[in-house]
Amino acid sequence: QVQLVESGGGLVQAGGSLRLSCVASGSIFKINTMNWYRQAPGKQRELVAGIDSGGSINYADSVKGRFTISRDNAKNTVYLQVCSLKPEDTAVYYCNLDSFVLGTKYDYWGQGTQVTVSS
């Protein structure tokens, strides 16, 4: 089993920045992808950014140039630096870890951290 614990959310004014962190613990497969998703009220959960254990990164178009994902494999931690925040970035941000092992997908989620951007 894998546990994910997010931190770093909060209330920030438009244009501000935050750094979200997610620490993974437990039985973690070395080959994995760590992702940040977000869910705003009344909307579906959406992928914000992902980084695999080899360092390949992808971003949602809406956050390119403003958000930066990184990871520290030694600490089993993924970060999301969020800058130039907009009110529409307000959401609960969730950390996700997924691995494919012998044809089976393992998918784990954190509890989420609230990011609120005031205008």
VENGIRA-V366070 format. One record per residue. N is the residue number from 1. PHI is phi as a letter, one per 40 degrees, with the letter a starting at -180 (NA if undefined). OMEGA is omega in whole degrees, -180 to 180 (none if undefined). BURIAL is 1 if it has 16 or more other C-alpha atoms within 10 Angstrom, else 0. Layout:
BEGIN
n: (N | N)
phi: (PHI | PHI)
omega: (OMEGA | OMEGA)
burial: (BURIAL | BURIAL)
END
This chain:
BEGIN
n: (1 | 2 | 3 | 4 | 5 | 6 | 7 | 8 | 9 | 10 | 11 | 12 | 13 | 14 | 15 | 16 | 17 | 18 | 19 | 20 | 21 | 22 | 23 | 24 | 25 | 26 | 27 | 28 | 29 | 30 | 31 | 32 | 33 | 34 | 35 | 36 | 37 | 38 | 39 | 40 | 41 | 42 | 43 | 44 | 45 | 46 | 47 | 48 | 49 | 50 | 51 | 52 | 53 | 54 | 55 | 56 | 57 | 58 | 59 | 60 | 61 | 62 | 63 | 64 | 65 | 66 | 67 | 68 | 69 | 70 | 71 | 72 | 73 | 74 | 75 | 76 | 77 | 78 | 79 | 80 | 81 | 82 | 83 | 84 | 85 | 86 | 87 | 88 | 89 | 90 | 91 | 92 | 93 | 94 | 95 | 96 | 97 | 98 | 99 | 100 | 101 | 102 | 103 | 104 | 105 | 106 | 107 | 108 | 109 | 110 | 111 | 112 | 113 | 114 | 115 | 116 | 117 | 118 | 119)
phi: (NA | b | b | b | b | c | a | h | c | i | b | a | c | d | g | c | b | a | b | c | b | a | b | b | a | h | c | c | c | c | c | a | b | b | b | b | b | a | b | c | d | g | b | c | c | b | c | c | a | a | a | c | c | c | g | c | b | b | b | c | d | c | b | d | g | b | b | b | b | a | a | b | c | c | b | f | b | b | b | b | c | b | b | f | c | b | d | c | c | c | a | c | b | b | c | b | b | b | a | b | b | f | g | b | c | b | b | b | b | c | c | g | b | c | b | b | b | c | c)
omega: (-180 | 176 | 179 | -180 | 179 | 173 | 174 | 179 | 179 | 179 | -178 | 178 | 176 | -177 | -178 | -176 | 173 | 173 | 178 | 178 | 176 | 180 | 178 | 177 | 180 | -176 | -174 | 174 | -176 | 180 | -176 | 173 | 176 | -173 | 167 | 173 | 172 | 177 | 177 | 180 | 177 | -178 | 177 | 176 | -178 | 177 | 179 | -178 | 178 | 178 | -179 | -174 | 175 | 178 | 177 | -171 | 169 | -179 | 167 | -179 | -175 | -177 | -180 | -180 | -180 | -178 | 178 | 177 | 177 | 179 | 175 | -175 | 180 | -179 | -177 | -175 | 174 | -178 | 171 | 175 | -178 | -177 | 179 | -174 | 179 | 177 | -180 | 173 | 179 | -176 | 166 | -179 | -176 | 173 | -180 | 174 | 176 | 179 | 171 | -180 | 179 | 175 | 180 | 178 | 174 | -170 | -178 | -177 | 170 | -178 | 178 | 175 | -174 | 171 | 180 | -179 | 179 | -178 | none)
burial: (0 | 0 | 1 | 1 | 1 | 1 | 1 | 0 | 1 | 0 | 0 | 1 | 0 | 1 | 0 | 0 | 1 | 1 | 1 | 1 | 1 | 1 | 1 | 1 | 0 | 0 | 0 | 1 | 0 | 0 | 0 | 1 | 1 | 1 | 1 | 1 | 1 | 1 | 1 | 1 | 0 | 0 | 0 | 0 | 0 | 0 | 1 | 1 | 1 | 1 | 1 | 1 | 1 | 0 | 0 | 0 | 1 | 1 | 1 | 0 | 0 | 0 | 1 | 0 | 0 | 0 | 1 | 1 | 1 | 1 | 1 | 0 | 0 | 0 | 0 | 1 | 1 | 1 | 1 | 1 | 0 | 1 | 1 | 0 | 1 | 1 | 0 | 0 | 1 | 1 | 1 | 1 | 1 | 1 | 1 | 1 | 1 | 1 | 1 | 0 | 0 | 0 | 0 | 0 | 0 | 0 | 0 | 1 | 1 | 1 | 0 | 1 | 1 | 1 | 1 | 1 | 1 | 1 | 0)
END
